[in-house]
């Protein structure tokens, strides 16, 4: 039975999900499948645990989250090795992923009270007798559906924010990386043993659907745009709010005054790290004519040094090989040229680095998410043309610009939730910045102040401090008082700028 398994493909046997390495086929681990009743029970337990967790307050939650952060840091090599086994990504990449996740836990723990804690709002003259108070109360239970490409960093973004805000969390990791998800939950239980504040449910898509319908307060989803629409439809049945981080087709613009060598290095990293299986990965490059030839030459030289099995791991999801192959074949058939890799690049379970030029804008390699170690490089006349082409797709997750004089100006014009100037992907590691997209790439944010606010419900409270000078919200107001209100409104707001 084991010999016939496809490496990396999850297998369900006797109620157990078996995870295997996409590189070797070796078993990474086994976890129990969760049925609908199991999911419902987990959410019920989470409600009680969430009430306990919220009652601890910001300071005690901070202490416990920082203990968890320390435990993860102590065991980072163990986590990286498990991630390497289950995803196939190089151990160094797994270390970088885990380090970024630890940073986000630290920031969320330290900043939740400042961002979400009770505060007074500014007084307005028409209601001067009342003080305004704002706080963010937890949803209770937050569901998190995580992806397989970054099974540590991506789910820990919403998990850390939700926990810091006072919620309990139920995680449904990808069926391709369930063992990493289980490890994350188990380590949290070591530092918070009293209540099941962070739980995990395992299985295929039906388990994710059950989580959507289980009465959670909010759902955070990361995955493809197509699956995101299904998740939203399931959550809409109960008006459960959702945070969606979906697909991307991120572009890099290389302007005339760019550092070509640095831009090429960043393009190769942004497009081919994690074998290109990155939602914010660079898939399209638009280089202006004066630097185009030098840029292509530099990219080919740098990408050509990458080695399969060392720098570039296998496709974690075996079916992705067919997508990458189709995109490369379509690009070549429609007139594009491969200056590196090409038709023979797909070498199961891996894909060799591939650089394509002269690819028509209507081809699949330009318009659809590839999720492999490929780059298309297109010559444009100027940055204006580059921006038009970059913004032509419905996606809007991330992007990048290389240029000295106008880099930030160009970045502001890109239709994307995040843009890096003179680097690629760096915004994902910056805990102070919100992470998320627009358009077909989703909505809502994780990380930063905005990310923390996603996991708290704004609660407004007004407190009367004295009698009303301009009583309006009472049937006992007099005509004279109404006239004073009119006079006050004209005095305060009637002056034209």
C-alpha positions as CSV (number, residue, x, y, z in Angstrom):
1,X,0.0,0.0,0.0
2,X,2.7,2.5,1.0
3,X,4.7,1.8,-2.1
4,X,1.9,3.0,-4.4
5,X,1.5,6.4,-2.7
6,X,2.4,9.5,-4.6
7,X,5.0,11.4,-2.6
8,X,3.5,14.5,-1.0
9,X,-0.1,13.5,-1.6
10,X,-2.2,13.1,1.6
11,X,-3.7,9.7,2.2
12,X,-6.7,8.9,4.3
13,X,-6.7,5.4,5.8
14,X,-9.1,4.2,8.6
15,X,-9.9,7.7,9.8
16,X,-6.3,8.8,9.8
17,X,-4.6,11.4,7.6
18,X,-1.1,10.3,6.5
19,X,1.3,13.0,5.4
20,X,4.4,12.2,3.3
21,X,7.4,14.1,2.0
22,X,7.0,15.4,-1.6
23,X,10.7,14.9,-2.1
24,X,11.2,11.3,-0.8
25,X,7.8,9.9,-0.1
26,X,8.9,9.2,3.5
27,X,6.1,9.4,6.0
28,X,6.1,12.7,7.9
29,X,3.4,11.7,10.4
30,X,-0.2,10.8,11.0
31,X,-3.1,12.7,12.5
32,X,-6.7,11.8,13.2
33,X,-9.4,13.0,10.7
34,X,-12.0,15.3,12.3
35,X,-15.6,14.6,11.4
36,X,-18.4,17.2,11.6
37,X,-19.2,16.3,15.2
38,X,-15.5,16.6,16.1
39,X,-15.3,20.1,14.6
40,X,-18.5,21.2,16.4
41,X,-17.1,19.8,19.7
42,X,-13.8,21.7,19.2
43,X,-15.7,24.9,18.7
44,X,-17.8,24.3,21.8
45,X,-14.7,23.7,23.9
46,X,-13.1,26.8,22.3
47,X,-16.0,29.0,23.4
48,X,-15.4,28.1,27.1
49,X,-11.7,28.3,26.7
50,X,-12.0,31.7,25.0
51,X,-14.0,33.1,27.9
52,X,-11.2,32.0,30.3
53,X,-8.5,33.3,28.0
54,X,-10.2,36.7,27.5
55,X,-10.7,37.1,31.3
56,X,-6.9,36.7,31.8
57,X,-6.5,40.2,30.4
58,X,-3.9,41.7,28.1
59,X,-0.9,41.5,30.5
60,X,-1.3,37.8,31.4
61,X,-2.0,36.8,27.7
62,X,1.2,38.7,26.8
63,X,3.2,36.7,29.3
64,X,2.0,33.4,28.0
65,X,2.4,34.3,24.4
66,X,6.0,35.4,25.1
67,X,6.6,32.1,26.7
68,X,5.3,30.3,23.6
69,X,7.5,32.6,21.5
70,X,10.5,31.6,23.6
71,X,9.7,27.9,23.3
72,X,9.4,28.1,19.5
73,X,12.7,29.9,19.4
74,X,14.4,27.2,21.5
75,X,13.0,24.5,19.2
76,X,13.3,26.3,15.9
77,X,15.6,23.6,14.4
78,X,13.1,20.9,15.2
79,X,10.3,22.9,13.6
80,X,12.4,23.7,10.5
81,X,13.3,20.0,10.1
82,X,9.7,18.9,10.4
83,X,8.7,21.6,7.8
84,X,11.5,20.5,5.5
85,X,10.2,16.9,5.7
86,X,6.6,17.7,5.1
87,X,6.9,20.5,2.5
88,X,10.2,19.6,0.9
89,X,11.5,23.2,1.2
90,X,15.2,23.6,2.1
91,X,15.9,23.7,5.8
92,X,17.3,27.2,5.6
93,X,14.0,28.4,4.0
94,X,12.1,26.8,6.9
95,X,14.3,28.5,9.4
96,X,13.6,31.9,7.8
97,X,9.9,31.2,7.8
98,X,9.9,30.1,11.5
99,X,11.9,33.2,12.5
100,X,9.4,35.5,10.8
101,X,6.5,33.8,12.6
102,X,8.2,34.1,16.0
103,X,8.7,37.8,15.3
104,X,5.0,38.2,14.6
105,X,4.0,36.4,17.8
106,X,6.3,38.7,19.8
107,X,4.9,41.9,18.2
108,X,1.3,40.9,18.6
109,X,1.8,40.0,22.3
110,X,3.6,43.2,23.1
111,X,1.2,45.6,21.2
112,X,-2.3,44.1,21.7
113,X,-3.0,46.2,24.8
114,X,-2.0,49.4,23.1
115,X,-4.0,48.8,20.0
116,X,-7.1,47.1,21.4
117,X,-7.3,48.2,25.0
118,X,-9.9,50.7,26.4
119,X,-9.3,54.3,25.6
120,X,-11.1,57.7,25.7
121,X,-12.1,59.3,22.4
122,X,-12.0,63.0,21.8
123,X,-14.9,65.1,22.9
124,X,-17.2,66.9,20.3
125,X,-18.9,70.1,21.3
126,X,-22.5,69.1,20.4
127,X,-22.3,66.2,22.9
128,X,-19.9,67.8,25.3
129,X,-21.7,66.4,28.3
130,X,-20.8,62.8,27.3
131,X,-17.4,61.1,27.2
132,X,-16.7,58.5,24.5
133,X,-14.9,55.2,25.3
134,X,-13.7,52.6,22.8
135,X,-12.4,49.1,23.3
136,X,-12.1,46.0,21.1
137,X,-13.7,42.9,22.5
138,X,-12.8,39.4,21.2
139,X,-15.0,37.5,18.8
140,X,-14.8,34.5,21.1
141,X,-13.7,31.8,18.7
142,X,-11.7,32.5,15.5
143,X,-11.3,29.8,12.9
144,X,-8.1,29.7,10.8
145,X,-7.7,27.7,7.6
146,X,-4.0,27.6,6.7
147,X,-2.1,26.9,3.5
148,X,0.5,24.3,2.7
149,X,3.2,26.6,1.2
150,X,4.1,28.4,4.4
151,X,2.5,26.2,7.1
152,X,4.3,28.1,10.0
153,X,4.3,31.8,9.1
154,X,1.0,32.1,7.3
155,X,-1.4,30.6,9.9
156,X,0.6,32.1,12.8
157,X,-0.1,35.6,11.5
158,X,-3.9,35.3,12.3
159,X,-3.3,32.9,15.2
160,X,-1.0,35.3,17.0
161,X,-3.3,38.3,16.4
162,X,-6.5,36.4,17.4
163,X,-4.9,35.0,20.6
164,X,-3.4,38.4,21.6
165,X,-6.9,39.9,21.1
166,X,-8.4,37.4,23.6
167,X,-9.9,34.8,21.2
168,X,-9.6,31.1,21.3
169,X,-8.6,29.6,17.9
170,X,-9.4,26.5,16.0
171,X,-6.9,25.8,13.3
172,X,-7.6,23.7,10.2
173,X,-4.1,23.2,8.5
174,X,-3.8,22.1,5.0
175,X,-4.1,18.4,4.4
176,X,-0.6,18.6,2.8
177,X,1.0,19.9,6.0
178,X,-1.1,18.6,9.0
179,X,1.9,17.5,11.1
180,X,3.4,21.0,11.2
181,X,-0.1,22.4,12.2
182,X,-0.3,19.7,15.0
183,X,3.2,20.6,16.2
184,X,2.2,24.3,16.5
185,X,-0.9,23.5,18.6
186,X,0.9,21.0,20.8
187,X,3.7,23.5,21.7
188,X,1.1,26.1,22.7
189,X,-0.6,23.6,25.0
190,X,2.8,23.2,26.7
191,X,2.7,26.8,27.9
192,X,-1.1,27.1,28.3
193,X,-2.1,23.7,29.6
194,X,-5.2,24.9,31.6
195,X,-7.7,25.3,28.7
196,X,-7.8,24.3,25.0
197,X,-7.3,27.9,23.8
198,X,-5.6,26.7,20.6
199,X,-7.0,23.5,19.0
200,X,-6.5,21.8,15.6
201,X,-8.9,19.9,13.4
202,X,-7.6,17.8,10.5
203,X,-9.0,16.7,7.1
204,X,-9.8,17.6,3.6
205,X,-12.0,20.5,2.3
206,X,-15.1,19.2,4.0
207,X,-13.5,19.8,7.4
208,X,-12.8,23.4,6.5
209,X,-16.5,23.7,5.4
210,X,-17.6,22.3,8.7
211,X,-15.5,24.8,10.6
212,X,-17.1,27.7,8.6
213,X,-20.5,26.4,9.7
214,X,-19.7,25.5,13.3
215,X,-20.6,28.8,14.9
216,X,-17.2,30.5,15.1
217,X,-17.1,34.3,15.5
218,X,-14.8,34.9,12.5
219,X,-12.8,33.0,10.0
220,X,-9.3,33.8,8.6
221,X,-8.6,31.9,5.3
222,X,-5.5,31.7,3.2
223,X,-5.6,29.9,-0.1
224,X,-6.6,30.1,-3.7
225,X,-9.1,32.7,-5.0
226,X,-11.4,29.9,-6.1
227,X,-11.5,28.2,-2.7
228,X,-11.8,31.6,-1.0
229,X,-15.1,32.1,-2.8
230,X,-16.4,28.8,-1.5
231,X,-15.3,29.6,2.0
232,X,-17.1,33.0,1.8
233,X,-20.3,31.3,0.6
234,X,-20.2,28.8,3.5
235,X,-19.6,31.6,6.0
236,X,-22.3,33.7,4.4
237,X,-25.0,31.2,5.5
238,X,-24.5,32.4,9.1
239,X,-23.2,35.9,8.4
240,X,-19.8,34.8,9.8
241,X,-17.3,37.5,9.0
242,X,-14.2,36.4,7.0
243,X,-10.7,37.6,6.4
244,X,-9.4,36.4,3.0
245,X,-5.8,36.2,1.8
246,X,-6.2,34.7,-1.7
247,X,-4.1,34.3,-4.8
248,X,-1.7,36.7,-6.5
249,X,0.2,37.4,-9.6
250,X,2.7,39.9,-8.3
251,X,4.7,42.2,-10.6
252,X,8.1,43.7,-10.3
253,X,8.8,47.0,-12.1
254,X,12.5,47.8,-13.0
255,X,12.9,51.5,-13.8
256,X,15.7,53.1,-15.8
257,X,17.8,54.2,-12.8
258,X,17.5,50.9,-10.9
259,X,20.5,49.0,-9.6
260,X,20.3,46.2,-12.2
261,X,22.3,43.7,-10.3
262,X,20.3,44.2,-7.1
263,X,17.1,44.1,-9.0
264,X,18.0,40.8,-10.6
265,X,19.0,39.3,-7.3
266,X,15.7,40.3,-5.7
267,X,13.7,39.1,-8.7
268,X,15.3,35.7,-8.5
269,X,14.7,35.5,-4.8
270,X,11.2,36.9,-5.0
271,X,10.2,34.6,-7.9
272,X,12.0,31.4,-6.9
273,X,12.2,31.1,-3.2
274,X,10.2,28.2,-1.9
275,X,10.2,26.9,-5.5
276,X,8.0,29.8,-6.4
277,X,5.2,28.6,-4.2
278,X,4.7,32.0,-2.6
279,X,1.4,33.9,-2.8
280,X,3.4,37.2,-2.8
281,X,6.1,35.7,-5.1
282,X,7.2,37.7,-8.1
283,X,5.8,36.1,-11.2
284,X,5.9,39.0,-13.7
285,X,8.7,41.5,-14.3
286,X,8.3,44.7,-16.4
287,X,11.7,46.2,-17.2
288,X,12.1,49.5,-19.0
289,X,14.0,49.4,-22.3
290,X,17.3,51.0,-21.3
291,X,18.0,48.3,-18.6
292,X,16.0,45.4,-20.1
293,X,18.9,43.5,-21.8
294,X,21.2,43.9,-18.8
295,X,18.5,42.9,-16.4
296,X,17.6,39.7,-18.3
297,X,21.3,38.7,-18.6
298,X,21.7,39.2,-14.8
299,X,18.6,37.3,-13.9
300,X,19.6,34.3,-16.1
301,X,23.1,34.3,-14.6
302,X,21.8,34.3,-11.0
303,X,18.9,31.9,-11.5
304,X,21.1,29.6,-13.5
305,X,23.3,29.0,-10.4
306,X,20.3,27.6,-8.3
307,X,20.4,23.9,-7.7
308,X,17.5,21.6,-7.5
309,X,17.3,19.8,-4.1
310,X,19.5,22.5,-2.5
311,X,18.2,25.9,-3.3
312,X,15.0,24.8,-5.0
313,X,12.9,22.1,-3.4
314,X,10.1,20.0,-4.9
315,X,6.5,21.1,-5.5
316,X,4.8,20.5,-2.2
317,X,1.5,19.8,-4.0
318,X,2.2,17.3,-6.8
319,X,-0.7,18.6,-8.9
320,X,1.0,21.9,-9.2
321,X,3.5,20.4,-11.6
322,X,0.8,20.2,-14.3
323,X,-0.1,23.9,-13.8
324,X,3.5,25.0,-14.2
325,X,4.0,22.8,-17.2
326,X,0.9,24.2,-18.8
327,X,2.0,27.8,-18.3
328,X,5.4,27.2,-19.7
329,X,4.1,25.3,-22.7
330,X,1.5,27.9,-23.4
331,X,4.0,30.7,-23.2
332,X,6.3,29.0,-25.7
333,X,3.5,28.1,-28.0
334,X,2.3,31.7,-28.1
335,X,5.6,33.1,-29.2
336,X,7.6,33.4,-25.9
337,X,11.1,32.3,-25.5
338,X,12.9,30.5,-22.7
339,X,16.2,32.0,-21.9
340,X,16.6,29.6,-18.9
341,X,14.8,26.4,-18.4
342,X,11.8,25.9,-20.6
343,X,10.0,22.9,-22.0
344,X,12.0,20.4,-20.0
345,X,12.0,22.3,-16.7
346,X,9.3,20.2,-15.1
347,X,11.3,17.3,-13.6
348,X,9.0,15.6,-11.0
349,X,8.9,16.3,-8.2
350,X,10.6,19.5,-9.0
351,X,10.7,22.4,-11.5
352,X,14.0,23.8,-12.7
353,X,14.3,27.7,-12.6
354,X,12.7,29.1,-15.8
355,X,12.9,32.6,-17.3
356,X,10.6,33.5,-20.1
357,X,10.7,36.5,-22.4
358,X,8.5,37.9,-25.2
359,X,5.5,36.2,-23.7
360,X,2.2,37.7,-24.9
361,X,0.1,39.5,-22.2
362,X,-2.9,37.3,-22.9
363,X,-1.0,34.0,-22.1
364,X,-1.7,31.9,-19.0
365,X,1.9,32.5,-17.8
366,X,1.1,36.3,-17.6
367,X,-2.6,36.2,-16.5
368,X,-2.9,33.2,-14.1
369,X,-1.1,32.3,-10.9
370,X,1.7,29.9,-11.7
371,X,3.1,29.1,-8.2
372,X,6.3,27.7,-9.5
373,X,9.9,28.9,-10.0
374,X,9.3,30.8,-13.2
375,X,9.6,34.4,-14.2
376,X,8.3,36.3,-17.3
377,X,10.2,39.4,-18.1
378,X,8.6,41.9,-20.5
379,X,10.3,45.0,-22.1
380,X,8.3,48.2,-21.6
381,X,9.0,51.8,-22.8
382,X,8.7,53.4,-19.4
383,X,7.3,53.1,-15.9
384,X,3.9,54.3,-17.0
385,X,3.5,51.4,-19.3
386,X,4.8,49.0,-16.6
387,X,2.2,50.3,-14.1
388,X,-0.6,49.9,-16.7
389,X,0.4,46.3,-17.4
390,X,1.0,45.4,-13.7
391,X,-2.5,46.7,-12.8
392,X,-4.2,45.0,-15.7
393,X,-5.1,41.8,-13.8
394,X,-7.8,41.4,-11.1
395,X,-5.2,40.3,-8.5
396,X,-3.8,42.9,-6.1
397,X,-1.7,41.2,-3.4
398,X,1.9,42.4,-3.4
399,X,4.5,43.8,-5.8
400,X,7.9,45.5,-6.0
401,X,9.7,48.4,-7.7
402,X,13.4,49.0,-8.3
403,X,14.3,52.6,-9.0
404,X,16.0,55.5,-7.3
405,X,14.2,58.7,-8.2
406,X,10.6,57.5,-8.5
407,X,10.5,54.1,-6.7
408,X,8.0,55.2,-4.0
409,X,5.9,57.2,-6.5
410,X,5.6,54.1,-8.7
411,X,4.8,51.9,-5.7
412,X,1.9,54.1,-4.7
413,X,0.4,53.7,-8.2
414,X,0.4,49.9,-8.1
415,X,-2.9,48.2,-7.4
416,X,-1.7,46.1,-4.5
417,X,-2.0,45.9,-0.7
418,X,1.7,45.8,-0.3
419,X,4.7,47.0,-2.3
420,X,8.5,46.7,-1.6
421,X,10.8,49.3,-3.0
422,X,14.3,48.1,-3.9
423,X,13.6,44.7,-2.4
424,X,11.1,41.9,-2.7
425,X,8.7,40.3,-0.2
426,X,10.1,42.2,2.7
427,X,6.8,43.5,3.9
428,X,5.7,40.0,5.0
429,X,8.4,40.0,7.7
430,X,7.7,43.5,9.0
431,X,5.4,43.0,12.0
432,X,4.4,46.6,12.2
433,X,2.8,46.6,8.7
434,X,-0.6,45.2,7.7
435,X,-0.5,42.3,5.3
436,X,-3.3,41.6,2.8
437,X,-4.5,42.3,-0.7
438,X,-7.3,43.9,-2.8
439,X,-9.4,42.6,-5.7
440,X,-9.2,38.9,-6.4
441,X,-6.4,38.7,-3.8
442,X,-8.9,39.2,-0.9
443,X,-9.5,41.6,1.8
444,X,-8.8,42.2,5.5
445,X,-5.4,42.3,7.1
446,X,-3.1,40.4,9.4
447,X,0.0,41.9,11.1
448,X,0.4,45.4,12.4
449,X,-2.2,47.5,14.2
450,X,-4.8,46.9,11.5
451,X,-4.2,43.1,11.7
452,X,-4.8,43.1,15.5
453,X,-8.1,45.1,15.0
454,X,-9.3,42.4,12.7
455,X,-9.7,40.1,15.7
456,X,-11.6,42.5,18.0
457,X,-15.1,43.8,17.7
458,X,-15.2,47.6,18.3
459,X,-17.3,48.4,21.3
460,X,-18.4,52.0,21.7
461,X,-19.5,53.3,25.1
462,X,-20.7,56.8,26.0
463,X,-20.9,58.1,29.6
464,X,-22.9,61.1,30.6
465,X,-20.8,63.5,32.7
466,X,-23.2,66.3,33.3
467,X,-26.3,68.1,32.1
468,X,-26.8,68.9,28.4
469,X,-26.1,72.4,27.2
470,X,-27.8,71.6,23.9
471,X,-30.3,68.9,24.7
472,X,-31.3,67.1,21.5
473,X,-32.0,63.5,22.3
474,X,-35.1,64.0,24.5
475,X,-38.7,64.7,24.0
476,X,-38.4,67.4,26.7
477,X,-36.4,69.8,24.6
478,X,-38.0,73.2,24.2
479,X,-38.3,75.3,21.0
480,X,-35.8,77.7,22.5
481,X,-33.3,74.9,22.9
482,X,-33.9,73.7,19.3
483,X,-33.1,77.3,18.1
484,X,-29.9,77.2,20.1
485,X,-28.9,74.0,18.4
486,X,-29.6,75.6,15.0
487,X,-27.5,78.6,16.0
488,X,-24.6,76.3,17.3
489,X,-24.6,74.2,14.1
490,X,-24.4,77.3,11.9
491,X,-21.6,78.8,14.1
492,X,-19.6,75.6,14.2
493,X,-20.1,74.2,10.7
494,X,-21.5,77.0,8.5
495,X,-18.3,78.6,7.6
496,X,-17.1,77.7,4.1
497,X,-13.4,77.0,3.6
